Amino acid sequence: MYIGRFVVVGPGIGAYRVSSRSFPNRRVLDRDGTLTVGPTPDAPETDNPYISYNCARGVETPTGESLAVVGNGSHVDPIAEKVELGYPVRDALASPLLALDFEKDDYDTPRIAGVVGAETATIGTVRRDALLVEAVDEPTIVATYETDSPEPYGLSATGAGAAASEVLGADFEHAVCAAGATVDGDGVTLAFDNGGE
């Protein structure tokens, strides 16, 4: 089954996977502690604005709480910035999703994102017909297609690298690359898996 790009978040852990039929020549790179999806060196040139973006960032709230933000597009940065400014997580997710809305491509692709704390997690999506943001207490998935409302997901990984590898290997079609994040007393750990690239 093809569900497109997806996010899984639960307290202390999160992951994001790029799945793509149209633009498979992508990878995740670590750019000074921010994980960025971008084209591989051999990727064909494109002017598609949805190909490159930050997909995972660690942030700190004004009260010193460490959080990780994961998502499938340019909304990751404004979500992270609002968290750093002290917005409640629900509002930090909802306002950029609402402002940027679903992607204006041929499929009206939803935007998906999650914010992970050591003891908390919140997941969100904006699609043509809804804006959904909810706090979750177990690993929960939301995807751009098919699974476009949050639902429980059996993530067993406990580390950031293991989370990236687990979602990359999940039984959904057209896996490309993935990112993982964990949050604990030591802060945020980010990792990625480009499928043996």
Wavefront OBJ file of the C-alpha trace (Angstrom):
o trace
v 0.000 0.000 0.000
v 1.212 3.517 -0.789
v 0.538 6.021 1.979
v 3.088 8.632 0.898
v 5.179 10.528 3.423
v 4.386 9.874 7.060
v 5.136 10.945 10.616
v 5.043 8.736 13.720
v 5.262 10.361 17.155
v 4.868 9.209 20.739
v 6.212 10.439 24.061
v 10.002 10.523 23.813
v 10.252 9.376 20.182
v 9.372 10.458 16.667
v 10.135 9.563 13.065
v 9.461 10.807 9.565
v 9.686 8.884 6.294
v 9.866 10.103 2.728
v 7.987 7.749 0.410
v 7.758 8.889 -3.181
v 6.691 7.635 -6.578
v 7.577 10.876 -8.384
v 10.818 12.058 -6.722
v 12.695 9.052 -5.275
v 16.176 10.575 -5.687
v 16.311 12.199 -2.263
v 18.208 11.781 0.978
v 18.393 13.234 4.468
v 21.420 15.318 5.441
v 22.432 16.693 8.848
v 22.972 20.440 8.538
v 24.275 21.711 11.857
v 21.783 19.723 13.915
v 18.816 20.148 11.569
v 17.864 17.221 9.337
v 17.094 18.286 5.781
v 15.513 16.344 2.920
v 17.069 17.187 -0.431
v 17.929 15.737 -3.824
v 20.735 13.236 -4.293
v 23.634 14.372 -6.533
v 22.218 12.331 -9.436
v 18.639 13.624 -9.104
v 17.104 15.276 -12.163
v 16.714 19.041 -11.865
v 13.284 20.242 -10.774
v 11.626 23.470 -9.743
v 9.176 21.615 -7.488
v 9.072 23.576 -4.190
v 8.161 20.470 -2.157
v 11.342 18.458 -2.816
v 13.733 20.078 -0.292
v 12.903 21.074 3.288
v 13.917 20.663 6.913
v 12.237 17.516 8.271
v 13.504 17.329 11.874
v 14.770 19.905 14.358
v 15.572 19.937 18.028
v 14.366 23.028 19.892
v 14.250 24.377 23.419
v 11.331 26.238 24.946
v 11.830 29.418 27.016
v 11.420 27.238 30.135
v 14.274 24.958 29.053
v 12.209 22.002 27.832
v 13.750 20.114 24.909
v 11.412 19.168 22.066
v 11.794 17.666 18.587
v 9.755 18.804 15.599
v 9.270 16.451 12.623
v 7.299 16.968 9.430
v 7.017 16.825 5.663
v 7.710 20.363 4.505
v 8.471 24.028 4.986
v 6.073 24.212 7.953
v 8.661 22.460 10.190
v 10.626 25.702 10.628
v 7.743 27.976 11.703
v 6.475 25.254 14.066
v 9.946 25.026 15.630
v 10.217 28.818 15.868
v 6.855 29.117 17.618
v 7.841 26.401 20.114
v 11.085 28.300 20.821
v 9.053 31.462 21.410
v 6.972 29.680 24.049
v 3.744 28.984 22.161
v 1.780 26.042 23.552
v 2.633 23.015 21.389
v -0.940 22.689 20.089
v -0.875 26.300 18.875
v 2.681 26.003 17.532
v 1.504 23.107 15.356
v -1.905 24.446 14.373
v -1.035 28.003 13.342
v 1.643 27.195 10.677
v -0.406 24.261 9.368
v -3.445 26.511 9.022
v -1.444 29.385 7.518
v 0.455 27.287 4.956
v -2.465 24.900 4.309
v -2.189 21.697 2.273
v 0.350 21.605 -0.547
v -0.898 23.127 -3.788
v 0.250 20.233 -5.969
v -1.712 17.874 -8.226
v -2.799 15.776 -5.224
v -3.626 18.462 -2.625
v -1.040 16.706 -0.466
v -1.641 17.205 3.258
v 1.015 18.727 5.486
v 1.880 16.519 8.456
v 3.947 17.222 11.570
v 4.590 16.210 15.142
v 6.209 17.649 18.252
v 7.866 15.254 20.688
v 8.791 15.884 24.310
v 10.322 13.483 26.817
v 6.859 12.741 28.265
v 4.533 14.196 25.628
v 3.741 14.071 21.926
v 1.397 16.001 19.659
v 0.586 15.186 16.032
v -1.076 17.302 13.373
v -2.164 17.445 9.761
v -3.855 19.903 7.468
v -5.618 18.532 4.424
v -8.183 19.922 2.012
v -11.088 19.125 4.362
v -9.638 19.369 7.883
v -7.054 20.644 10.344
v -6.377 18.001 13.005
v -4.060 18.480 15.990
v -4.098 16.105 18.934
v -1.983 15.143 21.909
v -1.124 11.420 21.914
v 0.146 9.081 24.602
v 1.296 6.213 22.362
v 3.073 6.058 18.985
v 0.667 7.507 16.424
v 0.943 7.803 12.638
v -0.430 10.300 10.155
v 0.375 10.101 6.440
v -0.220 12.171 3.347
v -2.444 9.518 1.733
v -4.768 6.775 3.007
v -3.815 7.200 6.699
v -4.559 10.932 6.714
v -6.070 10.984 10.221
v -3.959 10.106 13.276
v -4.136 6.469 14.361
v -2.064 4.208 16.661
v 1.116 2.736 15.171
v 3.266 -0.075 16.568
v 6.680 1.619 16.715
v 9.055 -0.550 18.775
v 12.310 1.425 18.388
v 13.720 3.269 21.375
v 16.603 5.198 19.762
v 16.596 7.891 17.074
v 18.586 5.832 14.571
v 16.487 2.745 15.219
v 13.285 4.777 14.744
v 14.517 6.087 11.378
v 15.473 2.580 10.258
v 12.223 1.044 11.501
v 9.971 3.462 9.601
v 12.204 3.242 6.508
v 11.692 -0.532 6.574
v 7.950 -0.344 7.277
v 5.745 -2.295 4.880
v 4.565 0.675 2.807
v 5.546 1.218 -0.818
v 8.230 3.481 -2.305
v 10.482 4.073 0.741
v 13.180 6.680 0.069
v 14.766 7.913 3.333
v 13.831 8.579 6.952
v 14.651 10.628 10.038
v 14.279 9.761 13.727
v 14.260 11.756 16.953
v 14.340 10.968 20.640
v 13.870 13.316 23.567
v 14.965 12.546 27.108
v 16.655 14.211 30.079
v 19.782 14.759 27.977
v 17.875 16.641 25.256
v 17.131 15.833 21.623
v 18.927 13.227 19.528
v 18.372 13.196 15.760
v 19.395 10.491 13.278
v 18.611 9.455 9.730
v 18.667 6.423 7.438
v 19.142 6.823 3.696
v 18.720 3.140 2.984
v 22.362 2.202 2.692
v 23.291 5.137 0.476
l 1 2 3 4 5 6 7 8 9 10 11 12 13 14 15 16 17 18 19 20 21 22 23 24 25 26 27 28 29 30 31 32 33 34 35 36 37 38 39 40 41 42 43 44 45 46 47 48 49 50 51 52 53 54 55 56 57 58 59 60 61 62 63 64 65 66 67 68 69 70 71 72 73 74 75 76 77 78 79 80 81 82 83 84 85 86 87 88 89 90 91 92 93 94 95 96 97 98 99 100 101 102 103 104 105 106 107 108 109 110 111 112 113 114 115 116 117 118 119 120 121 122 123 124 125 126 127 128 129 130 131 132 133 134 135 136 137 138 139 140 141 142 143 144 145 146 147 148 149 150 151 152 153 154 155 156 157 158 159 160 161 162 163 164 165 166 167 168 169 170 171 172 173 174 175 176 177 178 179 180 181 182 183 184 185 186 187 188 189 190 191 192 193 194 195 196 197
